[in-house]
Amino acid sequence: MKRTRAGHGPASAFDANRPRAVIATIAIALVVSATAARAAPPTPADIATLCASAEDQSHCGRLVEAWQMPRLPGLATRSGDELRVALFPSGVATFRDEVRITGAQTYALWDALDRINAVVLFTTDGDRSGFLLVMRNNGRQVRLPSEPVLSPDRQYLVTADFCASGCDNEVALWRVTREDVRKDRVLRPDGTWNDVVASWQGPDRVSIEYQRAGSDAAQRIDVPLADPRWRPSR
């Protein structure tokens, strides 16, 4: 089972049948401070290399984290099962991996969206996986179904959440403000889409690449933000 993505996420090196296995998307499709270096999110090729010997999706997340931390100095530190994310201008958000009866709940540093002063973590909870956006100015946390892609004008994030079971099967726009990120509008197809990738073609247009169920032909649509196909989020 594949879960598709907005940005570069992982595609599966592990056999999925997992409702929210971002590894099934992690290996397809996963301001530090004024002086910190910027890093890009891992590409599918990066993930395939980093996670080639990973035991599961949480292990893959840790491998990506170990690769990202030197590229994002001062942003986060790890001590055993505890991940500490530096807030800005001060403070720390702490995330602790836990093992439960239903499976492990884990967090791993994935990327930094420095233009909105936010950090993206890769998360697992049992056989489900996703992403967590942490706003560094106030510590607010927003759960996202797939890796987000920021619009050029920093006003929106876009995510694509598609799979056979357990997904919302929608492309979503998330409104970004200084204090919060909230789901604003969604686009739901009239049929089944697979291998969906959403990206930005300027500040007011989303490009969506996908395959229809039963077809290997790649298709693409460009959807302006003013298009009536966007519906208010419920």
C-alpha positions as CSV (number, residue, x, y, z in Angstrom):
1,M,0.0,0.0,0.0
2,K,1.4,3.4,-0.9
3,R,0.8,6.7,0.7
4,T,1.6,9.6,-1.5
5,R,3.1,12.9,-0.8
6,A,3.4,16.6,-1.4
7,G,7.2,17.0,-1.0
8,H,10.0,14.5,-1.1
9,G,9.1,11.8,1.2
10,P,10.3,8.2,1.7
11,A,9.2,5.4,-0.6
12,S,9.0,2.1,0.9
13,A,12.0,-0.1,1.5
14,F,9.6,-2.0,3.7
15,D,6.6,-4.0,2.6
16,A,3.8,-1.7,3.7
17,N,0.2,-2.8,4.2
18,R,0.3,0.0,6.7
19,P,-2.4,2.7,6.6
20,R,0.0,5.6,7.2
21,A,3.4,4.3,6.4
22,V,5.3,7.3,5.2
23,I,8.1,4.8,4.5
24,A,5.8,3.8,1.8
25,T,6.0,7.4,0.9
26,I,9.3,8.3,2.6
27,A,11.3,6.5,0.1
28,I,9.0,7.6,-2.8
29,A,7.3,10.2,-1.7
30,L,10.2,12.8,4.3
31,V,14.9,29.8,10.9
32,V,17.1,27.7,12.7
33,S,18.5,31.0,13.8
34,A,19.8,34.1,12.0
35,T,23.2,32.5,11.6
36,A,22.2,28.9,11.1
37,A,22.8,27.0,7.9
38,R,19.9,26.1,5.7
39,A,19.3,22.5,4.6
40,A,17.0,21.0,2.0
41,P,14.6,18.2,2.8
42,P,15.9,14.7,1.8
43,T,15.2,13.8,-1.8
44,P,13.9,10.3,-2.7
45,A,17.5,9.4,-3.8
46,D,18.8,10.5,-0.4
47,I,16.2,8.5,1.4
48,A,16.8,5.4,-0.7
49,T,20.5,5.6,0.2
50,L,20.1,6.5,3.8
51,C,17.4,3.9,4.5
52,A,18.7,1.0,2.4
53,S,19.5,-1.1,5.5
54,A,16.8,0.4,7.8
55,E,14.8,-2.1,9.8
56,D,11.5,-0.1,9.7
57,Q,10.2,3.4,9.2
58,S,11.2,4.7,12.6
59,H,14.7,3.5,12.0
60,C,14.7,5.2,8.6
61,G,13.6,8.4,10.4
62,R,16.5,8.2,12.8
63,L,18.9,7.7,9.9
64,V,17.6,10.8,8.1
65,E,17.8,12.7,11.4
66,A,21.5,11.8,11.9
67,W,22.1,13.0,8.4
68,Q,20.2,16.3,8.8
69,M,21.5,17.3,12.3
70,P,25.0,18.4,11.1
71,R,23.4,20.3,8.2
72,L,21.2,22.2,10.7
73,P,23.5,23.0,13.5
74,G,22.0,24.2,16.7
75,L,18.4,23.3,15.7
76,A,18.0,20.0,17.6
77,T,19.9,17.6,19.8
78,R,19.2,13.9,20.7
79,S,20.0,12.1,23.9
80,G,18.9,8.4,23.6
81,D,15.1,8.4,23.1
82,E,14.7,12.2,23.7
83,L,14.7,14.7,20.9
84,R,15.1,18.4,21.9
85,V,14.2,21.1,19.4
86,A,15.4,24.6,20.0
87,L,12.7,27.3,19.9
88,F,13.4,30.8,18.8
89,P,14.4,33.2,20.3
90,S,14.4,30.9,23.4
91,G,13.0,27.7,24.8
92,V,13.1,24.0,24.0
93,A,10.4,21.6,22.8
94,T,11.1,18.0,24.0
95,F,9.8,14.8,22.2
96,R,10.4,11.4,23.8
97,D,10.1,8.1,21.9
98,E,7.9,5.6,23.8
99,V,7.1,2.0,23.4
100,R,3.4,1.1,23.9
101,I,1.3,-2.0,23.6
102,T,0.0,-0.7,20.3
103,G,3.6,-0.1,19.0
104,A,6.3,2.6,19.2
105,Q,5.6,6.3,19.1
106,T,8.7,8.0,17.7
107,Y,10.0,11.4,16.5
108,A,12.8,12.3,14.2
109,L,14.1,15.6,12.9
110,W,13.3,15.8,9.2
111,D,13.6,19.3,7.9
112,A,13.6,23.0,8.8
113,L,11.2,25.6,7.2
114,D,13.3,28.6,8.1
115,R,11.2,31.0,6.1
116,I,8.3,30.5,8.5
117,N,10.5,29.6,11.5
118,A,9.3,26.1,11.8
119,V,10.7,22.5,12.1
120,V,9.3,19.4,10.5
121,L,9.5,16.1,12.4
122,F,8.9,12.6,11.0
123,T,6.6,10.6,13.4
124,T,5.5,7.1,13.8
125,D,2.7,5.7,16.1
126,G,2.5,2.0,15.8
127,D,2.1,1.2,12.1
128,R,1.0,4.8,11.3
129,S,3.4,7.6,10.3
130,G,3.2,11.2,9.4
131,F,4.8,14.6,10.0
132,L,4.6,17.1,12.8
133,L,5.2,20.8,12.2
134,V,6.7,22.6,15.2
135,M,6.4,26.4,15.2
136,R,9.6,27.7,16.8
137,N,8.2,31.1,17.9
138,N,5.6,29.6,20.2
139,G,6.1,25.9,20.3
140,R,2.7,25.1,18.6
141,Q,2.5,21.7,17.0
142,V,0.5,20.8,13.9
143,R,0.1,17.2,12.7
144,L,0.3,16.8,8.9
145,P,-0.5,13.7,6.9
146,S,2.5,14.1,4.5
147,E,5.6,16.2,4.1
148,P,4.5,19.8,3.6
149,V,5.7,22.1,0.8
150,L,5.7,25.8,1.5
151,S,4.4,28.3,-1.1
152,P,6.8,30.9,-2.5
153,D,5.0,33.7,-0.6
154,R,5.0,31.8,2.7
155,Q,1.2,32.0,3.0
156,Y,0.3,28.3,2.6
157,L,1.6,24.7,2.9
158,V,0.3,22.0,0.6
159,T,0.1,18.3,1.5
160,A,-1.1,15.3,-0.5
161,D,-2.6,12.4,1.5
162,F,-3.6,9.4,-0.7
163,C,-3.5,5.7,-0.1
164,A,-5.9,2.7,-0.4
165,S,-7.0,2.8,3.3
166,G,-6.6,5.1,6.2
167,C,-5.9,8.3,4.2
168,D,-8.1,11.4,3.5
169,N,-7.4,11.1,-0.2
170,E,-7.1,14.8,-0.7
171,V,-4.7,17.6,-1.5
172,A,-4.9,20.2,1.3
173,L,-4.0,23.8,1.6
174,W,-2.8,24.9,5.1
175,R,-3.0,28.6,5.9
176,V,0.2,29.9,7.6
177,T,0.1,32.8,10.0
178,R,2.7,33.9,12.5
179,E,0.9,32.1,15.4
180,D,-0.6,29.1,13.8
181,V,-1.1,26.7,10.8
182,R,-4.6,25.6,10.0
183,K,-6.2,23.5,7.2
184,D,-8.0,25.9,5.0
185,R,-9.1,24.2,1.8
186,V,-9.0,20.7,0.2
187,L,-9.3,19.3,-3.3
188,R,-10.8,15.8,-3.6
189,P,-10.7,14.0,-6.9
190,D,-13.7,12.4,-8.5
191,G,-11.8,9.1,-8.9
192,T,-9.0,7.2,-7.4
193,W,-5.5,8.8,-7.6
194,N,-2.2,7.1,-7.0
195,D,1.4,8.4,-6.7
196,V,0.2,11.9,-6.1
197,V,2.7,14.7,-5.8
198,A,1.8,18.3,-5.1
199,S,4.1,21.3,-5.7
200,W,3.9,25.0,-6.3
201,Q,3.9,26.8,-9.6
202,G,4.2,30.3,-8.2
203,P,2.4,31.7,-5.1
204,D,-1.1,31.2,-6.3
205,R,-1.1,27.9,-8.3
206,V,-0.6,24.3,-7.2
207,S,0.6,21.6,-9.6
208,I,-0.6,18.1,-9.0
209,E,0.9,15.0,-10.6
210,Y,-0.9,11.7,-10.3
211,Q,-1.9,8.4,-11.9
212,R,-5.5,7.3,-12.2
213,A,-6.3,3.9,-10.8
214,G,-5.6,1.2,-13.3
215,S,-3.3,3.4,-15.4
216,D,0.4,3.8,-15.5
217,A,0.1,7.1,-17.4
218,A,1.3,10.1,-15.4
219,Q,-1.1,13.1,-15.5
220,R,-0.8,16.6,-14.3
221,I,-3.2,19.5,-13.5
222,D,-2.4,23.0,-12.4
223,V,-5.0,24.4,-10.0
224,P,-5.1,28.1,-9.1
225,L,-5.9,28.9,-5.5
226,A,-9.0,30.7,-6.7
227,D,-10.3,27.6,-8.5
228,P,-13.8,26.4,-7.3
229,R,-12.5,22.8,-7.1
230,W,-10.9,23.9,-3.7
231,R,-13.5,23.3,-1.0
232,P,-13.5,24.6,2.5
233,S,-12.0,22.2,5.0
234,R,-14.5,20.5,7.2
